[in-house]
Amino acid sequence: MQHNKDLSSYRLEKSKESLACAKSSCAVGFFADAARNSYFSVFYAMRSVLALESVDFKKHSAVISYFREHFIKTGKLVKNLSDIIGELFTIRIKSDYEDFYTVSKAEVKKQIENAEYFITETEKYLEKL
């Protein structure tokens, strides 16, 4: 059980590091990098919760699906986190894989705020356990 807590803490720290990278990238105008790091900050936060149940997946879509099913739909975490996941995932995929897609500074700032909120909600949940 201690291993799961250590892994959860490690993943939460990675989440916060990714958020810090998103903020730094945004500040210097690297908006695609900021979008990617905003997404990964949320992804690592989700995985920090899954670690406590000894659950993990190789595919991002599986992590997202499990997280939504077992933590959002059950009411353990607030429902608007599902929308945040969806927005961040969509922008990250577009900015990484679609030619000529440009994410705006305003979009990135919103996603950074969403990621901060997501991490805060995740921390509140983890503190209760």
C-alpha positions as CSV (number, residue, x, y, z in Angstrom):
1,M,0.0,0.0,0.0
2,Q,2.9,2.4,0.8
3,H,4.2,1.8,-2.8
4,N,0.9,3.0,-4.2
5,K,1.0,6.2,-2.1
6,D,4.6,6.9,-3.1
7,L,3.7,6.3,-6.8
8,S,0.6,8.6,-6.4
9,S,2.8,11.3,-4.9
10,Y,5.4,11.0,-7.6
11,R,2.8,11.3,-10.3
12,L,1.2,14.3,-8.6
13,E,4.6,16.0,-8.6
14,K,5.0,15.2,-12.3
15,S,1.6,16.8,-12.8
16,K,2.8,20.0,-11.1
17,E,6.0,20.0,-13.1
18,S,4.1,19.7,-16.3
19,L,1.9,22.6,-15.2
20,A,5.0,24.7,-14.5
21,C,6.4,23.9,-17.9
22,A,3.0,24.9,-19.5
23,K,3.2,28.3,-17.8
24,S,6.8,28.8,-18.8
25,S,6.1,27.8,-22.4
26,C,3.1,30.1,-22.6
27,A,5.1,33.0,-21.2
28,V,7.7,32.8,-24.1
29,G,5.0,32.2,-26.8
30,F,5.4,28.4,-27.2
31,F,1.6,27.8,-27.2
32,A,1.6,24.3,-28.6
33,D,4.1,23.2,-25.9
34,A,2.0,24.9,-23.3
35,A,-1.1,23.1,-24.5
36,R,0.8,19.8,-24.5
37,N,2.1,20.3,-21.0
38,S,-1.3,21.5,-19.7
39,Y,-2.8,18.2,-21.0
40,F,0.0,16.1,-19.4
41,S,-0.4,17.9,-16.1
42,V,-4.0,16.6,-16.0
43,F,-3.0,13.2,-17.4
44,Y,-0.5,12.7,-14.5
45,A,-3.0,13.9,-12.0
46,M,-5.5,11.3,-13.2
47,R,-2.7,8.6,-13.0
48,S,-1.9,9.8,-9.4
49,V,-5.5,8.8,-8.4
50,L,-5.3,5.5,-10.3
51,A,-2.1,4.6,-8.6
52,L,-3.9,4.3,-5.3
53,E,-6.0,1.5,-6.8
54,S,-3.0,-0.2,-8.5
55,V,-4.6,0.6,-11.9
56,D,-2.8,1.8,-15.0
57,F,-3.1,1.6,-18.7
58,K,-0.8,2.0,-21.7
59,K,-3.2,4.1,-23.7
60,H,-4.3,7.6,-22.7
61,S,-7.8,6.9,-23.8
62,A,-8.0,4.0,-21.4
63,V,-6.8,6.2,-18.5
64,I,-9.3,8.8,-19.4
65,S,-12.2,6.3,-19.7
66,Y,-11.4,4.6,-16.4
67,F,-11.0,7.9,-14.6
68,R,-14.3,9.2,-15.9
69,E,-16.1,6.0,-15.1
70,H,-14.8,5.3,-11.6
71,F,-14.2,8.8,-10.2
72,I,-16.4,11.3,-12.1
73,K,-19.5,9.4,-12.9
74,T,-19.5,8.0,-9.3
75,G,-19.4,11.5,-7.9
76,K,-16.1,11.1,-6.1
77,L,-14.9,14.0,-8.2
78,V,-16.8,16.9,-9.7
79,K,-18.4,16.5,-13.1
80,N,-16.8,19.5,-14.8
81,L,-13.5,17.7,-14.7
82,S,-14.7,15.5,-17.5
83,D,-15.1,18.5,-19.7
84,I,-11.7,19.8,-18.8
85,I,-10.1,16.4,-19.8
86,G,-11.9,16.5,-23.1
87,E,-10.9,20.0,-24.0
88,L,-7.3,19.5,-23.1
89,F,-7.1,16.2,-24.9
90,T,-8.6,17.7,-28.1
91,I,-6.3,20.7,-28.1
92,R,-3.3,18.6,-27.4
93,I,-4.1,16.2,-30.3
94,K,-4.8,19.0,-32.7
95,S,-1.7,21.0,-31.8
96,D,0.5,17.9,-32.0
97,Y,-0.8,16.1,-35.1
98,E,-2.8,18.5,-37.3
99,D,-0.8,20.5,-39.8
100,F,-1.4,24.2,-39.6
101,Y,-3.4,24.1,-36.4
102,T,-2.5,27.0,-34.2
103,V,-3.5,27.2,-30.6
104,S,-4.0,30.7,-29.4
105,K,-2.6,32.3,-26.3
106,A,-6.1,32.8,-25.0
107,E,-6.9,29.1,-25.4
108,V,-3.7,28.1,-23.7
109,K,-4.3,30.4,-20.8
110,K,-7.7,28.9,-20.3
111,Q,-6.3,25.4,-20.4
112,I,-3.6,26.3,-17.9
113,E,-6.3,27.6,-15.6
114,N,-8.3,24.4,-16.1
115,A,-5.2,22.3,-15.4
116,E,-4.6,24.2,-12.1
117,Y,-8.2,23.6,-11.1
118,F,-8.0,19.9,-12.0
119,I,-4.9,19.5,-9.9
120,T,-6.5,21.3,-7.0
121,E,-9.5,19.1,-7.1
122,T,-7.3,16.0,-7.4
123,E,-5.3,17.1,-4.3
124,K,-8.5,17.6,-2.3
125,Y,-9.6,14.1,-3.2
126,L,-6.3,12.5,-2.4
127,E,-6.1,14.4,1.0
128,K,-9.4,12.7,2.0
129,L,-8.0,9.2,1.6
